Amino acid sequence: MDVLRILIAILLPPLGVFLQVGLGLQFWINILLTLLGYIPGIIHAVYIIVKR
């Protein structure tokens, strides 16, 4: 299941974080990072998925 979440996180980083943690603080941080730059959003999303 984590492989699917990582693939989703590469395509849509906030969706990958949402599937992992829901509408928490990490989700909103990821939306901000994705808006500031797509790559930071991907890195954060993959980190959250691998960490948990």
Secondary structure, DSSP 8 states (H G I E B T S, - for coil): -HHHHHHHHHH-HHHHHHHHH-SSHHHHHHHHHHHH-HHHHHHHHHHHHHH-
